Amino acid sequence: MKVFVINLKRSEDRRKRVVKHLQDRGVPFELFEAVEGSKLTDEEMEKYCDMERVRKHPKWLTRGTIGACLSHYHIYKKVVDEGLEGACILEDDIVVDKNFASVLENLKPVMKQNKFTLLYYTSWEQMDLKDTGTHLGWGFELYRMQNLNGLNSAAGYVISHDLCKKMMEFVLPIRHGADSWTDFSKGGALPEVYCVYPQPAHLALAKSTIDYMETGSLQSKVSDAINEYKIFPFYQLLQMRRKMLIGKMSRIRIHK
C-alpha cells in the first residue's frame, strides 16, 4: 500500500523526525509537499473555495485549514490519476506502532472493499465502535464507527481509489475542514467510517503547522516562539494541555 506523508517545505525539523521514525519502523513512504495556506493568492482562494462560507467562518476556515484541505485533495487526485489502488495518508506529526507496516498489509483487503479506515482519531463526543470480526494481527481489530458527530483528525487514515474519486468530487469548493468526516459521510463521499483499535498511530504532541490562529497576529507569534524555543514553563504547560485535550477526546466504548 502506498504511504504518503504530508509535510510543509518549511517544516524541516518535523520532516527529519518523521522520516527517521518511519524508516526505523520499516514503513516505506513518499513525502508529499503540503500546500502552504498562507501563500494562497486571492485568485486561488476564489478558485478552490466556497468564499461565502469562508467569509462566514473566518476563524475556522483559515488559509492554513484550506491549505490542509488542498494537501489531502491533491493526494486523492494523485491516487486517481496514477491508478493506485488507494493510499495510507499520514501527517508529519504522527507516531506509529512497531507493527504498523504489517497492519497496513492486512488492511489491503479492507481497502479494496472501500472501507474508509481511520488509524488515528479523536472526537468531541464519546466514540462507539462496533466490532466487525476482522482481525488485523498483533492485537489490532477493525471496527465500524457508529456515531460520527464530533469525530476529527486527518493525521492518519487509509482510503481506496474509488473513495478518493468520491472525495475529489465532494471536497471542492472547500467548505469543510480536512477532517470533517461527519460532513463527508452525510454528503455520501464516505458512506461508512471504520477504524483500527487499538489505534496503531498517535500524535507526537508537536504544535500543528496549520495556522488555526490568524497568521502574523500577536497570539500566533507568541505561540510560535514558545514552541520553537521551548520556553520554560510555557512550553511544558502547552504540552500538558495538548495531552489532556487528546485524553478528553479519546473516550471509546466497544460494542461486540
C-alpha positions, 0 to 999 in steps of 0.5 A: 500500500502506498504511504504518503506523508504530508509535510510543509517545505518549511517544516524541516525539523518535523520532516527529519523526525518523521522520516527517521521514525518511519524508516526505523519502523520499516514503513516505506513512504513518499513525502508529499509537499503540503500546500502552504495556506498562507501563500494562497493568492486571492485568485486561488482562494476564489478558485478552490473555495466556497468564499461565502462560507469562508467569509462566514467562518473566518476563524475556522476556515483559515488559509492554513485549514484550506491549505490542509484541505488542498494537501489531502485533495491533491493526494486523492487526485494523485491516487486517481490519476496514477491508478493506485489502488488507494493510499495510507495518508499520514501527517508529519506529526504522527507516531506509529506502532512497531507493527504498523507496516504489517497492519497496513498489509492486512488492511489491503483487503479492507481497502479494496472493499472501500472501507474508509479506515481511520488509524488515528482519531479523536472526537468531541463526543464519546466514540462507539465502535462496533466490532466487525470480526476482522482481525488485523494481527498483533492485537489490532481489530477493525471496527465500524464507527457508529456515531460520527458527530464530533469525530476529527483528525486527518493525521492518519487514515487509509482510503481506496481509489474509488473513495478518493474519486468520491472525495475529489468530487465532494471536497471542492469548493472547500467548505469543510475542514480536512477532517470533517468526516461527519460532513463527508459521510452525510454528503455520501463521499464516505458512506461508512467510517471504520477504524483500527483499535487499538489505534496503531498511530498517535500524535507526537504532541508537536504544535500543528503547522496549520495556522488555526490562529490568524497568521502574523497576529500577536497570539500566533507569534507568541505561540510560535516562539514558545514552541520553537524555543521551548520556553520554560514553563510555557512550553511544558504547560502547552504540552500538558494541555495538548495531552489532556485535550487528546485524553478528553477526546479519546473516550471509546466504548466497544460494542461486540 
